Amino acid sequence: MSGLATLWLRPGVRAAVWQALAAAAVLAALLWVAGNIAGNVARRGLDIDFGFLAGRASFEFGENLIGYRPGDTFLTAFLAGLANTVLVAVLGIVLTTMVATLLALARLSRNRLLSRLAWIWIEAVRNTPLLLQLLFWHQLTIRTLPAPRQAWELLPGTFLSNRGLVFPALYWQPAMGLALAALAVAILAAVMLRRLALARGDGPALRTGAPLLLALGAPAVLFAAAAEPLHGSVPALRGFNFQGSIAVSPEFVALLLALVVYQAGFMAETIRSGILGVPKGQVEAAASLGLSRLQQLRRVVFPQALWIIVPPVTSQYLSLTKNSSLAVAIGYPDLVRVSQVTIADTGRAIECITILLLVYLSLSLFTAFLMNLYNRYLMRRRG
Amino acid sequence: MAAGLAAAASLPRPPPVLARRRFGFAAGLFDTWPNALVTLLLVWLLIRIGIAMWDWAIVRGVWEAETAEQCARTGGMCWAFLADRWRLILFGPYPYAQQWRPALAMVLFALLLGASLAPALWAERRSRLALGIAWPVTIAAIAALLWGGVLGLPAVPSRLWGGLPLTMILASVGVSGAFVLAILLALGRRSDMPVIRAICTGFIEFFRGVPLVALLFLASVLFPYFVPPDWTMDVLLRAQIAFALFFAAYMAEAIRGGLQAIPRGQYAACESLGLTYWQAQRRIILPQALRTVIPSLVNIFIAAFKDTSLVVIISMIDLLGAANASTAEAKWWGLYIEPYLFVALIYLAICAVMSAYSRGLERRLGLGER
């Protein structure tokens, strides 16, 4: 047998050859695409340059957290879009978790009517496309709510119309900063008080009542003592819309509603299977110790179910964040929408889509990283 | 005799039954005060919703109207709109006189899929062979029906395809392409070779980390930059490739789960029999791994079927796009509940059938008990 053939029979050599081939193929494909991009860009007389981010953006979008206005740079516009994405994702995650937990409990209820109805609801929202639900909610909000002139006044100064929800904005005052600081200190003190009460085995009044009173009461008293009246600006109808207030657009409401309704259906099933995954003996043991049904859930079932639930729920949080990109379909100014408008304005498609991909990728990888930390923490606690 | 009694006595007895179901469905509805209250509240709510729906759809429903305005007079459901527009919603811009072709194609596809999904047909060699022949033949027939240009059928370019057939094409072609890629990715991610593993992991994490919307933008806007200038590809094919790559990443993770569940002994047995890597994968490992992940693959197919609706964002007219288009004409402008409800029920019916199938299969294969 020749030397080359025997060499080929060694697994290590073969593996090295295959890997080198694979790496070369991937590299060649990437180079080919890069070459094509360079050629196409040059042929169209374009260039790839992220310098456009410093240019002035002329488009406007109503709502953003960081105060972007037309005339600011494209970079600011992108940041405003990112802030909107994060806002909708964070609110969506919190609300979805609450709704999903309730749905899961309804699904597990002994009341057959309740559990059957929860099942029908979950199946219906899981089996229709999110985009369809989003378009439906959007149409519903803009078509059924009244025009600003006939807006419903929910609370004094708070109006609901087809331009969204507007409520009075509070001006920042020194007393508010003081009250916030007091709130932080009071919460810290309350936590310590509760620890102390728990250690001494006090009753519920001292265990729960006193810390709550301290945490909420102290800042309120302080704020009242500062005797500064609340300065706010009340929404006023100007022309066809409200001004001088914080506004929540119908697009935002529709997007949040659609995301929460859709994603809660999936999460409810995850939570339910997590709860069912806790061994039955645990529940029976808790019952035989005389714990009430609520105590069984809180002290025995939930802590163990969490262990099963957390990994799949994290990936659902991620998918909610990515799904918020459907905002582009109804014109809510999230990151994707800002890129789309910027592409239309500047023609910088390659740059904008690269930014888009990188931002979402880093959001995903960051979440995955946090997730691994949490899993490791749970693993260590479990021993 | 005595020995038998002793054996019976030592058998573990089932735990005592505390609460017996006495009323069937009604059990647990009225057993405690809060429960009874919840039940009554739900019944009241159901009755209210039922009455409201009946009133909207039937009592105030409008059967004869020419425009949305005429329908709006009663504020009920506009049946006249659906009667006028249902073919546009189902088939999109496909030429009106030729719409029997996509309809027939869908029926053929549904029959083929239905036959292939019956586990009874997988066991026998002969029926497997028949399916193996039926697939390419049916696909060729479907392609001929849709494209035309043969057998005297007028040609219909793919940009005129739309509605439910387009949704089904996007989902099924995307998922089939993804499946092959997903197997390779899953094997690659579990490979001993670090470079292969890194390539596959990178691919999977990239496509799982970005939203589908961004990929569709990539496919529709940037794709012409990626290839030599003389290559042209229509939007349908580009979207199709984006879908296939996206779904492949998710399917690969599902298949990897199945691979991880294979006992080590199976691999050792393959090695001791002297099977090569590909022989072992093809004959021993993959058949077992894929079997366990069929339910999750069906779930990915359901997700894919719904996700194809995102092509609306790059202006393709699938089922959802056709629902949007159905009210574009001035006379039906402003309607939204009717078209959305109509397509929602179509999506719901198809997805519910598939998820019921997936649950049934799970029970049949006894996967829950493993």
Chai-1 contact restraints between the chains, C-beta under 6 A:
chainA,res_idxA,chainB,res_idxB,connection_type,confidence,min_distance_angstrom,max_distance_angstrom,comment,restraint_id
A,A15,B,M193,contact,1.0,0.0,6.0,A-B,restraint_1
A,Q19,B,M193,contact,1.0,0.0,6.0,A-B,restraint_2
A,Q19,B,V195,contact,1.0,0.0,6.0,A-B,restraint_3
A,Q19,B,I196,contact,1.0,0.0,6.0,A-B,restraint_4
A,A22,B,V195,contact,1.0,0.0,6.0,A-B,restraint_5
A,A22,B,I196,contact,1.0,0.0,6.0,A-B,restraint_6
A,A23,B,V195,contact,1.0,0.0,6.0,A-B,restraint_7
A,V26,B,I199,contact,1.0,0.0,6.0,A-B,restraint_8
A,V33,B,F226,contact,1.0,0.0,6.0,A-B,restraint_9
A,N36,B,F226,contact,1.0,0.0,6.0,A-B,restraint_10
A,N36,B,V227,contact,1.0,0.0,6.0,A-B,restraint_11
A,N36,B,P228,contact,1.0,0.0,6.0,A-B,restraint_12
A,I37,B,Y225,contact,1.0,0.0,6.0,A-B,restraint_13
A,N40,B,Y225,contact,1.0,0.0,6.0,A-B,restraint_14
A,R110,B,G28,contact,1.0,0.0,6.0,A-B,restraint_15
A,N111,B,G28,contact,1.0,0.0,6.0,A-B,restraint_16
A,N111,B,N35,contact,1.0,0.0,6.0,A-B,restraint_17
A,N111,B,V38,contact,1.0,0.0,6.0,A-B,restraint_18
A,R112,B,F25,contact,1.0,0.0,6.0,A-B,restraint_19
A,R112,B,G28,contact,1.0,0.0,6.0,A-B,restraint_20
A,L113,B,T39,contact,1.0,0.0,6.0,A-B,restraint_21
A,L113,B,L42,contact,1.0,0.0,6.0,A-B,restraint_22
A,L114,B,V38,contact,1.0,0.0,6.0,A-B,restraint_23
A,N127,B,L348,contact,1.0,0.0,6.0,A-B,restraint_24
A,N127,B,C351,contact,1.0,0.0,6.0,A-B,restraint_25
A,N127,B,A352,contact,1.0,0.0,6.0,A-B,restraint_26
A,T128,B,A344,contact,1.0,0.0,6.0,A-B,restraint_27
A,T128,B,Y347,contact,1.0,0.0,6.0,A-B,restraint_28
A,T128,B,L348,contact,1.0,0.0,6.0,A-B,restraint_29
A,P129,B,K306,contact,1.0,0.0,6.0,A-B,restraint_30
A,P129,B,S309,contact,1.0,0.0,6.0,A-B,restraint_31
A,P129,B,Y347,contact,1.0,0.0,6.0,A-B,restraint_32
A,L131,B,S309,contact,1.0,0.0,6.0,A-B,restraint_33
A,L132,B,L320,contact,1.0,0.0,6.0,A-B,restraint_34
A,L132,B,A344,contact,1.0,0.0,6.0,A-B,restraint_35
A,F136,B,Y340,contact,1.0,0.0,6.0,A-B,restraint_36
A,Q139,B,Y336,contact,1.0,0.0,6.0,A-B,restraint_37
A,K322,B,P211,contact,1.0,0.0,6.0,A-B,restraint_38
A,S325,B,P211,contact,1.0,0.0,6.0,A-B,restraint_39
A,S325,B,V213,contact,1.0,0.0,6.0,A-B,restraint_40
A,A329,B,I313,contact,1.0,0.0,6.0,A-B,restraint_41
A,V336,B,V213,contact,1.0,0.0,6.0,A-B,restraint_42
A,A349,B,V221,contact,1.0,0.0,6.0,A-B,restraint_43
A,A349,B,L222,contact,1.0,0.0,6.0,A-B,restraint_44
A,I353,B,F217,contact,1.0,0.0,6.0,A-B,restraint_45
A,I353,B,L218,contact,1.0,0.0,6.0,A-B,restraint_46
A,I353,B,L222,contact,1.0,0.0,6.0,A-B,restraint_47
A,L356,B,A214,contact,1.0,0.0,6.0,A-B,restraint_48
A,L357,B,V210,contact,1.0,0.0,6.0,A-B,restraint_49
A,L357,B,A214,contact,1.0,0.0,6.0,A-B,restraint_50
A,Y360,B,V210,contact,1.0,0.0,6.0,A-B,restraint_51
A,Y360,B,P211,contact,1.0,0.0,6.0,A-B,restraint_52
A,L361,B,G209,contact,1.0,0.0,6.0,A-B,restraint_53
A,S364,B,G209,contact,1.0,0.0,6.0,A-B,restraint_54
